[in-house]
């Protein structure tokens, strides 16, 4: 398989990250956990959460290879494991449900009882959860040269910025965030994420020389 160019890699990185972070699907839980907060307080929490999530994802993108070597994990093994995690999330998204891989009901309830939900559970694990962390590590492995590595970090920051804008408009009562639109967007992104998950698994099988693409 030919190495992707800068444009193709950017589309892959941004699309995969935006779909797995899925800020649109997080909005209902975000609003439910901050029922007594003002729009200004919600905006502050959203800003901090997106910054922390971006930092966590960049950290794992940079250190993922080192962690693999330390634990003697091969990249094909991680690709297969990550593709299963992503596929589980995608199947829930196709049912317009928030996956328990990203957040559990217990975490949402606990978040509602907290005064500040920015770091937990909003940043971790709702935005930067196992699926997002797995995705950035896989994308880092597929990056070739400083340009693609830099584009990956830029895509992480761009997704974090868009997530903040989604939370900002939700905090100020944006009318376009209606339940039907959210369900449609969630199902479409779930289908895209399922395709990404299958592609990661095919890449692993190809690297193990079990199939030819």
C-alpha positions as CSV (number, residue, x, y, z in Angstrom):
1,X,0.0,0.0,0.0
2,X,1.5,3.3,-1.0
3,X,2.2,5.9,1.7
4,X,-0.5,8.5,1.9
5,X,0.4,12.1,0.8
6,X,0.1,15.1,3.0
7,X,-3.5,15.8,1.9
8,X,-4.6,12.2,2.2
9,X,-3.0,11.8,5.6
10,X,-4.6,15.1,6.8
11,X,-8.0,13.9,5.8
12,X,-7.4,10.5,7.4
13,X,-6.1,12.0,10.7
14,X,-8.7,14.8,11.0
15,X,-11.6,12.6,10.0
16,X,-10.7,9.7,12.2
17,X,-10.1,12.0,15.3
18,X,-13.2,14.1,14.8
19,X,-15.4,11.0,14.4
20,X,-13.9,9.2,17.5
21,X,-13.9,12.3,19.8
22,X,-17.4,13.0,18.6
23,X,-18.2,16.3,20.4
24,X,-21.7,16.4,19.1
25,X,-22.7,13.3,20.9
26,X,-21.1,14.6,24.1
27,X,-23.2,17.7,24.2
28,X,-26.3,16.1,25.9
29,X,-24.2,14.7,28.7
30,X,-22.2,18.0,29.0
31,X,-25.5,19.9,29.5
32,X,-26.9,17.3,31.8
33,X,-23.8,17.5,34.0
34,X,-23.9,21.2,34.3
35,X,-27.6,22.0,34.9
36,X,-27.0,24.8,37.4
37,X,-24.0,26.4,35.8
38,X,-24.1,29.6,33.8
39,X,-23.1,29.9,30.1
40,X,-19.8,31.5,31.2
41,X,-19.0,28.7,33.6
42,X,-19.9,26.0,31.0
43,X,-17.7,27.8,28.5
44,X,-14.7,27.9,31.0
45,X,-15.1,24.2,31.7
46,X,-15.4,23.3,28.0
47,X,-12.2,25.3,27.2
48,X,-10.2,23.6,29.9
49,X,-11.5,20.2,29.0
50,X,-10.6,20.6,25.3
51,X,-7.1,21.8,26.2
52,X,-6.5,18.9,28.6
53,X,-7.9,16.4,26.0
54,X,-5.6,17.9,23.3
55,X,-2.6,17.6,25.7
56,X,-3.4,14.0,26.6
57,X,-3.8,13.0,22.9
58,X,-0.5,14.7,21.9
59,X,1.3,13.0,24.8
60,X,0.2,9.6,23.7
61,X,0.9,10.3,20.1
62,X,4.5,11.2,21.1
63,X,5.1,8.4,23.6
64,X,3.1,5.6,22.1
65,X,6.0,3.9,20.4
66,X,8.1,4.1,23.6
67,X,5.3,2.5,25.6
68,X,5.0,-0.3,23.1
69,X,8.7,-1.1,23.4
70,X,8.6,-1.0,27.2
71,X,5.7,-3.5,27.3
72,X,6.9,-5.5,24.3
73,X,3.7,-4.8,22.3
74,X,3.9,-5.1,18.5
75,X,2.1,-2.6,16.3
76,X,0.0,-5.2,14.5
77,X,-1.2,-6.5,17.9
78,X,-2.1,-3.0,19.0
79,X,-3.8,-2.3,15.6
80,X,-6.0,-5.3,16.0
81,X,-6.9,-4.4,19.6
82,X,-7.6,-0.8,18.7
83,X,-9.7,-1.7,15.7
84,X,-11.9,-3.9,18.0
85,X,-12.3,-0.9,20.5
86,X,-13.2,1.5,17.6
87,X,-15.6,-1.0,16.1
88,X,-17.5,-1.4,19.4
89,X,-17.8,2.4,19.7
90,X,-18.9,2.6,16.0
91,X,-21.7,0.0,16.5
92,X,-23.1,2.0,19.5
93,X,-22.9,5.2,17.3
94,X,-24.8,3.5,14.6
95,X,-27.6,3.0,17.2
96,X,-27.3,6.6,18.1
97,X,-26.0,5.7,21.6
98,X,-23.1,7.0,23.5
99,X,-20.7,4.1,23.9
100,X,-19.8,2.8,27.4
101,X,-16.2,2.6,26.1
102,X,-16.2,6.4,26.1
103,X,-18.3,7.0,29.2
104,X,-20.4,5.0,31.6
105,X,-23.7,5.9,33.2
106,X,-21.9,6.0,36.5
107,X,-19.4,8.5,35.2
108,X,-22.2,10.8,33.9
109,X,-24.0,10.6,37.2
110,X,-20.8,11.3,39.1
111,X,-20.0,14.2,36.8
112,X,-23.4,15.7,37.5
113,X,-22.6,15.8,41.2
114,X,-19.2,17.5,40.7
115,X,-18.8,21.3,40.8
116,X,-16.2,21.2,38.0
117,X,-16.4,18.5,35.3
118,X,-13.7,19.9,33.0
119,X,-10.9,17.4,33.6
120,X,-13.0,14.4,34.6
121,X,-15.2,13.1,33.2
122,X,-15.4,15.6,30.3
123,X,-11.7,15.7,29.1
124,X,-11.0,12.2,30.2
125,X,-12.6,9.8,29.2
126,X,-15.4,11.6,27.3
127,X,-13.2,13.4,24.8
128,X,-9.8,11.7,25.2
129,X,-10.9,8.2,25.9
130,X,-9.5,4.8,25.0
131,X,-10.7,5.1,21.4
132,X,-9.2,8.5,20.8
133,X,-5.9,7.5,22.4
134,X,-5.7,4.3,20.3
135,X,-6.5,6.3,17.2
136,X,-3.7,8.9,17.7
137,X,-1.1,6.2,18.4
138,X,-2.1,4.3,15.2
139,X,-2.0,7.6,13.2
140,X,1.4,8.4,14.6
141,X,2.6,5.0,13.4
142,X,1.3,5.7,9.9
143,X,3.0,9.2,9.8
144,X,6.1,9.5,7.6
145,X,8.4,12.5,8.0
146,X,8.1,15.6,10.1
147,X,5.4,17.1,8.0
148,X,2.9,14.3,8.6
149,X,3.8,14.2,12.3
150,X,3.2,17.9,12.5
151,X,-0.1,17.6,10.6
152,X,-1.2,15.0,13.2
153,X,-0.6,17.4,16.1
154,X,-2.3,20.1,14.1
155,X,-5.3,17.9,13.6
156,X,-5.5,17.1,17.3
157,X,-5.5,20.8,18.1
158,X,-8.1,21.5,15.3
159,X,-10.5,18.8,16.7
160,X,-10.0,20.2,20.2
161,X,-10.8,23.7,18.9
162,X,-13.9,22.5,17.0
163,X,-15.0,20.6,20.1
164,X,-14.8,23.8,22.1
165,X,-16.9,25.7,19.6
166,X,-19.5,23.0,19.7
167,X,-19.7,23.2,23.5
168,X,-19.6,27.0,23.4
169,X,-22.7,27.2,21.1
170,X,-24.4,24.5,23.2
171,X,-23.7,26.5,26.3
172,X,-25.3,29.6,24.8
173,X,-28.4,27.7,23.6
174,X,-27.7,27.1,19.9
175,X,-30.9,26.0,18.3
176,X,-29.3,23.9,15.6
177,X,-28.2,21.3,18.2
178,X,-31.5,19.5,18.1
179,X,-31.9,15.8,19.0
180,X,-32.8,14.6,15.5
181,X,-29.8,16.3,13.9
182,X,-27.5,14.9,16.6
183,X,-28.8,11.4,16.0
184,X,-28.3,11.6,12.3
185,X,-24.8,13.0,12.6
186,X,-23.9,10.3,15.2
187,X,-25.1,7.5,12.9
188,X,-23.2,8.9,9.9
189,X,-20.0,9.3,11.9
190,X,-20.5,5.8,13.3
191,X,-20.5,4.4,9.8
192,X,-17.3,6.2,9.0
193,X,-15.7,5.1,12.2
194,X,-16.6,1.5,11.5
195,X,-14.8,1.8,8.1
196,X,-11.7,3.3,9.8
197,X,-11.7,0.4,12.4
198,X,-11.9,-2.2,9.6
199,X,-9.1,-0.5,7.7
200,X,-6.9,-0.5,10.8
201,X,-7.5,-4.3,11.2
202,X,-6.8,-4.9,7.5
203,X,-3.5,-2.9,7.8
204,X,-2.5,-5.2,10.7
205,X,-3.3,-8.4,8.9
206,X,-1.4,-7.1,5.8
207,X,1.6,-6.3,8.0
208,X,1.5,-9.8,9.4
209,X,1.4,-11.1,5.8
210,X,-1.9,-12.9,6.3
211,X,-3.7,-11.0,3.5
212,X,-2.7,-9.0,0.5
213,X,-4.3,-5.6,-0.4
